[in-house]
Structures are given as structure tokens and as C-alpha cells.
Amino acid sequence: MNVLNFKTIFTVLKKELRDHLRDRRTALMIFVSSIAVGPLVLIGMSYFISSIEEKAEKKEVFVLNIMHAPQLANFFARQDFTIKEPKPDFRALIGQGKHDAVLVVPDDFSEKFVTGRADVELVYDDTRQDASAQSIGIIRRLMTGFNREVSTQRLLAHGVSTSLLRAVEVQDTNLGTPAQRAAMLLFIIPWLALIVGITGCMAVAIDMTAGERERGSLEPLLMNPIARPSLILGKWLAVACYGMGIVLLLLAGFAATLTFFPLPKIASVVSLSPAQYFGFAVMLLPFAPAIGALQMLIATFGRSFKEAQTYVSYLYTVVSFIPVIAMFTQLKDATWQLFVPMLGQMMVLTRILRGEHLEAMHFLIPLSVCVAMTAVAIAALTHLMAKEKIIFGRS
């Protein structure tokens, strides 16, 4: 009875897929949302890039009491920047994230500037991301340029060589490619692809285990003269089909958006080739079934769909935060990361997006980890399905 029967596995697979596709509302919601994720993310990123570029092209700075600093006004004008008067309550608005940074010039600026050193105040709130964060950097760069110019003029007036200001001249050499800079900005794409791989088959995995246990349909199902490994494999294949199908729909959404939608801001920083899409598929397609098997195992301990959903949500929280934690801790790419689920996939997907060289181990190690995780989860699930406490326990 423990010998695998491929006909039985295929029968269970068809039965589970048919049953879950009958719930057309749920299936339609999952499939449509999977396709829509790609366009929505790319359109949002395009709008974000456009807003940044639009603010940069305006070349505007907010300065209070600029009439007390004609030297500053002259320098800003020569840099093609427009000086705007801030709103009267700009301090409160900056605290609310509704106003750009403001340079405040004191009334005695001209007097102190002529005699030596004058102070100005830069008012901003760096905890507010909804205001223009780049306005802070713009004002700082302008003031750095102004100080350099004034220092040079004063040295020349005293007959001192201006080379004293630059003992070491820095020559910039940026080795970053446009694809690499795009990968930094579009970190959300591989992360979101992995999240969809986790959540796509979650409901199906829970329903095939805890859901049947709650409905009482698990007992008669296991009473059939079929081997439990065949039954479990059939159920897992149905979950795998859901997960892989959703991953393919997600990639199709990204591909359709980049190919047919006019998003010049995104197209200027990222353009995925067929080889890159293939690399994404190679990483994501084994990942979704492996996570589905783990979700089925965890959900088996739930006596109801709701309870199992809570258990699986813990897995989702932990797994989804792994790459985020790695990003904040600024982990450098290392071979050991390939052995960590989610982190290894995130590392390889980011390298694919950056257009960097990949070796066979970058694909084989995460694939092997997914296969091992799937095998262990299915073996443990098969063992649990032989326990009366799991089969009959509904309270």
C-alpha cells in the first residue's frame, strides 16, 4: 500500500485541481491579482522616477529672507536655480511632510559675511519621505559650491594660491552600470516575485489539509484503498501547479508591461531579456512548490482553516523578512546565502536583474535546497497523516 502509484497520483491531482477551480471567484481573484501585480508595480515605479526627475528639473529652492543675502541670490541665479518664498507656516508643514527643505537667512547675514563668517539655518525633517528628500541635498550642494567660490575669491584677494584648498584632487570613476543602478531601485521586483510565490498557493495548501480536516472529509478520503504517499503527492502536485501557474502569470504581467506599455522612465533603467526571464523562472518555479509543501505541513497541525492560516502566516512573516533584513544589514553576496531559502533566491534574482555573471552553482544550490525541503515536508506530512490525532482531531 506504500508503493507509489502514478495513476493514483494523477487522479488525485486532477480531482484537487478541479475542486479548487470550481471556486471561480477565489481562483479569478488569485489569477487576476497575479497578472496585475507586475503592471501596478512598474507603473508605480515609473511614476516615482518621473516625480523625482520632475523635481530635479524644476531647479527650485525655498529661501527665507533672501534679500539679506544678495551674494547667495547671485550665486543661485548663476546656477539657474529659482528662489521661492516658503509658506509662512513652513516649519509646521515640513514636520507634516508637506513642504520642501527651507534655507533661512538671518537679518544680519550681510554684515557677518563681510566681516568673516555668517550662519544660515537649513530647516528640514529627514524622517518624512513624502516631502522632497532631495531638496535637502540640493541646498547642501549649492551651499558647498558657494563656500568654495567665496573661499577661492578671498584667497586670491590675499595673493594666496587656490591650490591650497585642494591638496588632493579626486577623480570619479563610477563602475556601476545602468542595470546595476536599476537593480538597486527595483529591489522590489524580485522580492515581490518571491512573495507572490509564497502567497499564491497558500489558500490551496491550507484547504487541502486543515480545510478537509475541519470539514471531516479527510477520514473518508484516507479510508480509500490508496497509498498515503500517492495521496499526499497528488495533493502537493496540485498545490505546486497553483504556485507555478501564479509565478508564470506574474512574469507574464511584467513582460507584457515592459513590452507593450509606454513606460519610458522604467525602460530607460531596466530592460529584461528572454534569458533574464528564463533565469527568473528557473529560480521561482522550484521555490513556489517547495514553499507550498512547507505550508501544507504546517497547516496540517491546524484543526480549522482559520487556525492553520495563523500558523502559516508565521512562516510567511519569517520568510518574507529574510531578504529585507539582509538588505538593512548590508550583507554582501556570499556562497552560504545560496543555502538559505528566500535569501538565496533573492541574491540570484538580484544578480540576474543587475546583469551580472552567474555560475551553475547559483542555480543548482537553491534548486537542491528546494528539492530537499520539499522531500522532507512531504515525508513528514505522510507520517502525520497516519496519526489518529491529526485525522480525527477537530476540536
C-alpha positions in Angstrom: 0.0 0.0 0.0 3.0 2.3 0.4 4.2 1.8 -3.2 3.7 5.0 -5.4 1.0 4.6 -8.0 1.4 7.3 -10.7 -2.2 6.7 -11.9 -3.4 7.4 -8.4 -1.2 10.5 -8.1 -2.6 11.8 -11.4 -6.2 11.1 -10.3 -5.8 12.9 -7.0 -4.1 15.8 -8.9 -7.0 16.2 -11.3 -9.6 15.9 -8.6 -7.9 18.6 -6.4 -7.4 21.0 -9.3 -11.0 20.5 -10.5 -12.4 21.1 -7.0 -10.5 24.3 -6.4 -11.1 25.7 -9.8 -14.8 25.3 -9.2 -14.5 28.2 -6.7 -14.3 30.6 -9.6 -14.3 33.8 -7.6 -11.3 32.8 -5.5 -9.4 31.4 -8.5 -10.2 34.5 -10.6 -9.1 36.8 -7.8 -5.8 35.0 -7.4 -5.1 34.8 -11.1 -6.1 38.4 -11.9 -4.1 39.8 -9.0 -1.1 37.8 -10.0 -1.2 39.3 -13.5 -1.9 42.8 -12.2 0.9 42.9 -9.7 3.6 43.4 -12.4 1.9 46.3 -14.2 1.0 48.0 -11.0 4.5 47.8 -9.6 6.1 49.0 -12.8 3.6 51.9 -13.3 4.2 52.9 -9.7 7.9 52.9 -10.1 7.7 54.8 -13.3 5.6 57.5 -11.5 8.1 57.6 -8.7 11.1 58.1 -11.0 9.2 60.7 -13.0 8.3 62.7 -9.9 12.0 62.7 -8.8 13.2 63.8 -12.2 10.5 66.5 -12.4 11.5 68.0 -9.1 15.2 67.9 -10.2 14.4 69.6 -13.5 12.5 72.4 -11.8 15.7 73.6 -10.1 13.8 75.5 -7.3 14.9 76.2 -3.8 13.0 77.7 -0.9 14.9 80.5 0.9 13.5 82.8 3.6 14.9 86.4 3.8 17.0 86.1 0.6 17.0 89.9 0.4 19.5 89.9 3.3 22.0 87.7 1.3 22.4 89.2 -2.2 25.6 87.2 -2.6 23.7 84.0 -2.2 20.9 85.2 -4.5 23.5 86.0 -7.2 25.2 82.6 -6.9 21.9 80.7 -7.0 20.8 82.7 -10.1 24.1 81.8 -11.8 23.4 78.1 -11.1 20.0 78.5 -12.9 18.1 78.0 -9.7 14.8 79.8 -9.0 14.5 81.1 -5.4 11.0 80.7 -4.0 9.5 82.2 -0.9 8.4 79.5 1.6 4.9 79.5 3.1 4.5 81.3 6.4 3.9 78.1 8.4 6.7 76.2 6.6 8.1 74.7 9.9 4.8 73.0 10.7 4.4 71.9 7.1 7.9 70.4 7.0 7.0 68.5 10.1 4.0 67.1 8.3 5.9 66.2 5.2 4.1 68.8 3.1 6.9 71.2 2.4 10.5 71.0 0.9 13.5 72.0 2.9 13.9 75.7 3.6 17.1 77.8 3.9 16.6 80.5 6.5 18.9 83.6 6.1 19.2 85.8 9.3 18.8 89.5 9.2 22.5 90.2 9.9 23.8 87.9 7.2 25.4 90.6 5.0 27.2 92.2 8.0 28.7 89.0 9.3 29.5 87.8 5.7 31.6 90.9 5.0 33.5 90.7 8.4 34.1 87.0 8.4 31.7 84.1 8.8 27.9 84.2 8.5 25.4 81.4 9.6 22.3 80.2 7.8 19.7 77.7 9.0 18.6 74.7 6.9 15.2 73.5 8.1 14.1 70.0 7.2 12.7 66.7 8.6 14.7 63.7 7.4 12.1 61.3 8.9 9.5 62.5 6.3 9.8 60.7 3.0 6.7 62.2 1.5 8.4 65.6 1.2 11.2 66.1 -1.3 14.2 64.5 0.4 16.4 65.5 -2.5 15.7 69.2 -1.7 18.0 68.8 1.3 20.9 67.6 -0.8 20.3 70.3 -3.4 20.6 73.1 -0.9 23.7 71.5 0.7 25.4 71.2 -2.7 24.6 74.8 -3.5 26.0 76.0 -0.2 29.1 73.9 -0.7 29.6 75.4 -4.1 29.0 78.9 -2.7 31.5 78.4 0.1 34.1 77.1 -2.4 33.7 80.1 -4.6 33.9 82.6 -1.8 36.9 80.9 -0.3 38.7 81.0 -3.7 37.9 84.7 -4.1 39.2 85.5 -0.6 42.4 83.6 -1.2 43.0 85.3 -4.5 42.4 88.7 -2.8 45.2 87.9 -0.4 47.5 86.6 -3.1 47.3 83.0 -1.9 47.2 80.2 -4.4 43.8 78.4 -4.6 45.6 75.1 -4.8 45.8 75.2 -1.0 42.1 74.4 -1.0 42.6 71.2 -2.9 45.6 69.3 -1.6 44.2 66.1 -3.2 42.1 66.2 -6.4 39.5 63.4 -6.6 38.8 61.9 -10.0 35.4 60.0 -10.0 35.3 56.6 -11.8 31.8 55.1 -11.5 31.9 51.4 -12.3 28.2 50.9 -11.8 26.2 50.1 -14.9 22.7 51.3 -15.6 21.4 47.8 -15.0 23.1 47.7 -11.6 21.7 51.1 -10.6 18.3 49.9 -11.8 18.5 46.8 -9.6 19.1 49.0 -6.6 16.0 51.0 -7.4 13.9 48.0 -8.5 14.8 45.8 -5.5 11.0 45.3 -5.0 10.7 43.3 -8.2 12.5 40.1 -7.1 11.2 40.5 -3.6 7.6 40.8 -4.8 8.1 37.8 -7.1 9.1 35.7 -4.2 6.3 37.0 -2.0 3.8 36.0 -4.7 5.4 32.6 -4.9 4.7 32.2 -1.1 1.2 33.6 -1.0 -0.1 32.3 -4.4 -0.7 28.7 -3.2 -1.3 29.4 0.5 -5.1 29.1 0.4 -5.0 25.9 -1.6 -2.4 24.4 0.7 -4.4 25.1 3.8 -7.7 24.0 2.3 -6.2 20.6 1.2 -5.0 19.9 4.7 -6.7 21.8 7.6 -9.7 22.6 5.4 -10.5 18.9 4.8 -9.8 18.1 8.4 -12.3 20.8 9.5 -14.9 19.6 7.1 -14.5 16.0 8.1 -13.7 14.9 4.6 -10.2 13.8 5.5 -11.3 10.5 7.2 -13.2 9.0 4.2 -10.5 10.2 1.8 -7.9 8.2 3.8 -10.1 5.2 4.0 -9.8 4.6 0.3 -7.5 1.8 -0.7 -4.7 4.0 -1.9 -1.2 4.5 -0.6 -0.8 7.6 1.5 2.3 8.7 -0.3 0.4 8.7 -3.6 -2.4 10.7 -2.0 0.0 13.3 -0.5 2.0 13.6 -3.7 -1.2 14.2 -5.7 -2.3 16.9 -3.3 1.1 18.5 -3.3 1.3 18.5 -7.1 -2.0 20.4 -7.2 -0.5 23.0 -4.8 2.6 23.1 -7.0 0.6 23.7 -10.1 -1.1 26.6 -8.5 2.1 28.1 -7.2 4.0 27.7 -10.5 1.0 28.9 -12.5 0.8 32.1 -10.4 4.6 32.7 -10.8 4.2 32.4 -14.6 1.3 34.8 -14.6 3.4 37.3 -12.6 6.3 37.0 -15.0 3.8 37.4 -17.9 2.5 40.6 -16.3 6.0 42.0 -16.0 6.8 41.0 -19.6 3.6 42.4 -21.1 4.1 45.7 -19.2 7.7 46.2 -20.3 6.9 45.2 -23.9 3.5 46.9 -24.7 3.1 49.8 -22.1 4.8 53.1 -22.7 6.9 53.5 -19.6 10.0 55.3 -20.8 11.2 56.0 -17.3 11.3 52.3 -16.5 12.6 51.3 -19.9 15.5 53.7 -19.5 16.8 51.8 -16.5 15.7 48.2 -16.9 15.1 46.0 -19.9 14.8 42.3 -19.3 15.9 39.9 -22.0 14.4 36.5 -22.6 17.5 34.9 -20.9 16.7 37.0 -17.8 13.1 36.0 -17.8 14.3 32.4 -18.1 16.6 32.9 -15.1 13.7 34.3 -13.1 11.6 31.3 -14.0 14.3 28.8 -13.1 14.6 30.3 -9.6 10.9 30.9 -8.9 9.3 27.7 -10.3 11.0 25.3 -7.9 10.6 27.8 -5.0 6.8 28.0 -5.1 6.2 24.2 -4.8 8.8 23.9 -2.0 7.1 26.6 0.0 3.7 25.0 -0.8 4.9 21.7 0.6 6.0 23.5 3.8 2.7 25.3 4.0 0.8 22.0 3.7 3.0 20.5 6.5 2.4 23.5 8.9 -1.3 23.7 8.0 -1.8 20.0 8.9 -1.4 21.0 12.6 -4.3 23.3 12.4 -7.7 21.9 13.4 -9.5 24.5 11.3 -8.8 26.6 8.3 -8.5 29.8 10.4 -6.1 28.2 12.9 -3.9 26.8 10.1 -4.0 30.2 8.4 -2.5 31.7 11.6 0.3 29.1 11.7 1.2 29.6 8.0 1.2 33.3 8.5 4.1 32.9 10.9 6.1 31.2 8.1 5.1 33.9 5.7 6.3 36.6 8.1 9.6 35.0 8.8 10.4 34.0 5.2 9.4 37.4 3.7 11.5 39.4 6.1 14.7 37.4 5.4 15.8 39.4 2.3 14.7 42.7 4.0 16.8 42.0 7.0 19.7 41.1 4.7 19.3 44.4 2.8 19.3 46.5 6.0 22.3 44.7 7.4 24.0 45.2 4.0 25.0 41.6 3.6 27.5 41.1 0.8 26.8 38.2 -1.7 28.3 35.0 -0.3 28.0 31.3 -1.2 26.4 30.4 2.1 23.4 32.6 1.3 22.5 30.2 -1.5 21.7 27.5 1.1 19.1 29.8 2.8 15.6 29.7 1.3 14.4 33.0 0.1 17.8 34.7 0.7 19.5 32.5 -1.9 16.7 33.2 -4.4 16.8 36.9 -3.7 20.5 37.0 -4.2 20.4 35.3 -7.6 17.3 37.2 -8.8 19.0 40.5 -8.0 22.2 39.4 -9.8 20.0 38.5 -12.8 18.4 41.9 -12.7 21.9 43.6 -12.5 23.1 41.6 -15.5 26.0 40.0 -13.5 27.7 36.8 -14.3 26.2 33.7 -12.8 27.7 30.2 -12.4 25.9 26.9 -12.3 26.1 26.7 -8.5 23.9 29.8 -8.3 21.0 27.8 -9.7 21.9 24.3 -8.6 22.3 25.0 -4.8 18.9 26.8 -4.4 17.3 24.2 -6.5 18.8 21.4 -4.4 17.6 23.2 -1.2 14.1 23.4 -2.6 14.1 19.8 -3.6 15.3 18.7 -0.1 12.8 21.0 1.6 10.0 19.5 -0.5 11.1 15.9 0.2 11.3 16.5 3.9 8.0 18.3 4.1 6.2 15.6 2.1 7.8 12.8 4.1 6.8 14.5 7.4 3.3 15.1 6.1 2.9 11.5 5.1 3.9 10.5 8.5 1.4 12.9 10.2 -1.4 11.6 8.0 -1.0 8.2 9.7 -1.7 9.6 13.2 -5.3 9.4 14.5 -4.8 12.7 16.4 -4.3 14.5 13.1 -7.0 12.7 11.1 -9.8 12.8 13.7 -8.8 15.8 15.9 -11.2 18.6 15.1 -11.5 20.3 18.5 
